[in-house]
């Protein structure tokens, strides 16, 4: 019975050829067509496989993704919630951030807390390196911020046009919020030195209210709990309900924030990538917009 649904093979077709030479030529043409078909199919499969490999390589592998723990100053609460998700998206790493006064961060790292990146002052970074708690060569300056006097929004602003005017304003104030020196925050270190230079440390001691951090200094003023507060200028973006009065240039100073990788970090490469991001143009723009001066 004739099978009309099946195409004859090259072998069957060539058998119908009478001359031996014609049959040989026919078989050669068939073999060539088969080889071309096989090569074409293999090339197509190879192309698909290569494209798939490229897609896999482009996507961060869970095996390579790292979890990075960073300790930063309280004032960075205005930055990290927006910036760190962008780093996570671009790198595939996950970042867990915690905030504390600089002195507390230094103490925690000194005691060997499991953290990958610590952001402290330049002096504290140097001390931690000497202790062997931070990796040599991992130091990176992130930003600096100046200090200011806070008043509650709508309240009368004191005259701070000179060091003498500042001294009179602090002596006249009913209450002043300052950072607690025991916690080693940038605002507290600055304030202790400022009052000493002005010669009024003892005079204002009784009316000074100690706060755990510079940010909480600003919050105390915003709530009306103190008349004035001395803190970091960037907290003006973090705390609502306050205004700032610039300090005279002759007594102004800056808190420099420096990042370093801890010696015990198991994620050194990922930590380096995070620090590179924190010194990138994108982050510098965000720092400027929030009252910091990028380095």
C-alpha positions in Angstrom: 0.0 0.0 0.0 1.4 3.4 -0.9 2.1 5.7 2.1 1.2 9.2 0.8 2.0 10.9 4.2 5.8 10.0 4.2 8.4 11.9 2.1 11.0 9.6 0.5 14.5 9.7 2.0 17.6 10.7 0.0 18.5 6.9 -0.1 15.1 6.0 -1.6 15.2 8.9 -4.1 18.8 8.0 -5.2 17.8 4.3 -5.8 15.5 5.5 -8.6 18.4 6.8 -10.5 19.6 4.5 -13.2 23.2 5.3 -13.7 25.8 4.5 -10.9 27.5 7.9 -11.3 24.2 9.7 -10.9 23.3 7.7 -7.8 26.7 8.5 -6.2 26.3 12.3 -6.9 22.7 12.2 -5.6 23.9 10.6 -2.3 26.6 13.2 -1.9 24.1 16.0 -2.3 21.9 14.5 0.3 24.8 14.0 2.8 25.8 17.7 2.4 22.3 18.8 3.1 22.1 16.7 6.2 25.5 18.1 7.5 24.3 21.7 6.9 21.1 21.0 8.8 23.0 19.5 11.7 25.5 22.4 11.9 22.7 25.0 11.7 20.7 23.3 14.5 23.8 23.0 16.7 24.7 26.7 16.2 21.1 27.7 17.1 21.2 25.6 20.3 24.7 27.1 21.2 23.4 30.6 20.7 20.4 30.0 23.0 22.7 28.4 25.7 25.1 31.3 25.6 22.3 33.9 26.0 21.0 32.0 29.0 24.5 32.0 30.5 24.7 35.8 30.1 21.4 36.3 31.8 22.5 34.1 34.7 25.8 36.0 35.0 24.1 39.4 35.0 21.8 38.5 37.9 23.5 38.6 41.3 24.0 35.0 42.6 22.6 34.2 46.0 25.9 32.5 46.7 27.8 35.7 46.0 25.4 38.1 47.7 26.5 39.2 51.2 24.8 40.7 54.2 26.7 43.7 55.4 26.3 45.2 58.9 27.1 48.9 59.3 27.2 51.1 62.3 26.7 54.8 61.6 26.2 58.1 63.5 22.6 59.0 64.5 22.6 61.9 62.0 22.8 59.4 59.1 19.3 58.3 59.8 18.3 61.1 57.4 20.4 59.5 54.6 20.6 55.7 54.9 16.9 54.8 54.5 16.9 56.2 51.0 20.5 55.5 49.9 21.0 51.9 51.1 18.1 50.3 49.1 19.7 51.8 46.0 23.0 50.1 46.8 21.2 46.8 47.6 19.4 46.9 44.2 22.6 47.6 42.2 24.9 45.2 44.1 22.7 42.3 45.2 24.0 42.7 48.7 21.8 43.3 51.8 22.7 46.0 54.3 21.6 46.2 57.9 22.2 49.6 59.5 22.3 50.6 63.1 22.8 54.1 64.6 24.5 55.4 67.7 26.6 58.3 69.0 30.2 58.1 67.7 31.6 57.2 71.1 29.2 54.3 71.5 30.1 53.0 68.0 33.8 53.2 68.9 33.2 51.3 72.1 31.1 48.6 70.4 33.8 48.0 67.7 36.5 48.0 70.3 34.8 45.3 72.2 34.6 43.1 69.0 31.0 43.5 68.0 30.2 41.6 64.8 30.0 44.5 62.3 31.5 45.0 58.9 31.6 48.8 58.4 32.0 51.4 61.2 31.6 55.1 60.7 33.2 57.2 63.4 35.4 60.4 63.7 38.8 60.6 62.2 40.5 60.3 65.7 38.3 57.4 66.7 39.1 55.6 63.4 42.8 56.1 64.1 42.4 54.7 67.6 40.5 51.6 66.4 43.2 50.9 63.7 45.9 51.1 66.4 43.9 48.5 68.4 43.8 46.3 65.4 40.0 46.6 65.2 39.9 48.2 61.7 41.7 47.0 58.6 44.6 49.2 57.6 44.0 51.0 54.4 40.2 50.8 54.6 39.8 54.4 55.9 37.5 56.5 53.8 36.3 60.0 54.6 32.6 60.3 53.9 31.5 63.8 55.0 31.8 66.5 57.5 29.1 68.6 59.2 29.3 71.9 61.2 27.6 72.7 64.4 24.7 75.1 65.1 22.4 76.5 67.8 18.8 75.3 67.6 15.7 77.2 68.7 12.1 76.2 68.5 10.4 77.2 65.3 8.9 80.7 65.7 10.9 81.6 68.8 13.1 84.6 69.0 16.6 84.0 67.6 19.5 85.0 69.8 22.3 87.2 68.5 25.3 84.9 67.7 27.3 87.3 65.6 30.4 86.9 67.6 32.0 84.7 70.3 31.1 87.3 72.9 27.5 87.5 71.6 27.3 83.7 71.8 28.6 83.7 75.4 25.9 86.2 76.4 23.2 84.2 74.7 24.1 81.0 76.5 24.3 82.7 79.9 20.9 84.3 79.3 19.2 81.2 78.2 16.8 79.5 80.7 17.8 76.0 79.6 20.2 74.4 77.0 20.2 70.9 75.5 23.7 69.5 75.0 25.1 66.1 74.1 26.1 63.8 76.9 30.0 63.7 76.9 29.9 60.2 78.4 28.5 58.9 75.0 31.2 60.5 73.0 29.0 62.0 70.2 30.4 64.7 67.9 28.0 67.3 69.3 28.9 66.6 72.9 32.7 66.7 72.2 32.3 70.0 70.4 30.1 71.5 73.1 32.4 70.6 76.0 35.3 72.3 74.2 33.2 75.3 73.2 32.0 76.0 76.7 35.5 75.6 78.0 36.9 78.1 75.4 34.1 80.6 76.3 34.9 80.2 80.0 31.3 79.4 81.0 31.4 75.6 81.7 30.4 75.9 85.3 28.0 78.8 84.8 25.8 76.8 82.4 26.2 73.4 84.0 23.1 73.7 86.2 20.8 74.6 83.3 22.2 72.1 80.8 20.2 69.1 79.9 22.3 66.1 78.7 20.9 64.2 75.7 22.2 60.9 74.3 22.9 62.2 70.8 23.0 65.4 68.8 19.7 64.4 67.2 18.0 64.2 70.6 19.3 67.6 71.4 17.4 68.9 68.4 14.3 66.9 69.5 14.4 68.4 73.0 14.3 71.9 71.5 11.5 71.0 69.1 9.4 69.7 72.0 9.9 72.9 73.9 11.8 71.1 76.7 14.8 73.4 76.4 15.1 77.0 75.1 18.4 76.3 73.1 20.3 73.3 71.9 23.8 72.9 70.4 24.0 70.2 67.8 25.0 69.2 64.2 23.6 71.3 61.4 22.3 68.3 59.5 19.7 67.5 62.2 17.7 70.5 60.9 16.6 68.1 58.0 15.9 65.3 60.4 13.9 67.0 63.1 10.8 69.1 62.4 9.8 72.1 64.4 13.2 73.7 64.8 15.3 76.5 63.3 19.0 77.1 63.5 21.2 80.1 64.1 24.7 79.9 62.6 27.6 79.9 65.0 30.2 82.6 64.5 33.1 81.5 62.3 35.7 82.0 65.1 34.2 79.2 67.2 32.8 77.0 64.4 34.2 73.4 64.0 33.3 70.3 62.1 32.6 66.7 62.8 34.3 64.5 60.2 32.8 61.1 59.5 35.2 58.4 58.5 34.3 54.8 57.4 36.4 51.7 58.0 36.1 48.0 57.6 36.4 45.9 60.8 39.2 43.4 61.1 36.7 40.7 61.9 34.5 41.2 58.9 33.8 38.1 56.8 32.4 40.3 54.0 35.4 42.5 53.1 34.8 42.7 49.4 31.1 43.6 49.9 32.1 46.2 52.6 34.6 47.8 50.1 31.8 48.0 47.6 29.5 49.8 50.1 32.2 52.3 51.0 32.9 53.0 47.3 29.2 53.7 47.0 29.2 56.0 50.0 31.9 58.1 48.3 30.2 58.1 44.9 28.8 61.3 43.2 25.2 60.1 43.8 25.7 59.9 47.6 27.7 63.2 47.6 24.7 64.9 46.1 22.4 63.5 48.8 24.9 64.5 51.5 24.9 68.1 50.3 21.1 68.2 50.1 20.9 67.1 53.7 23.3 69.6 55.3 26.5 67.7 55.1 29.7 68.6 53.3 30.9 65.6 51.3 34.6 64.8 51.2 
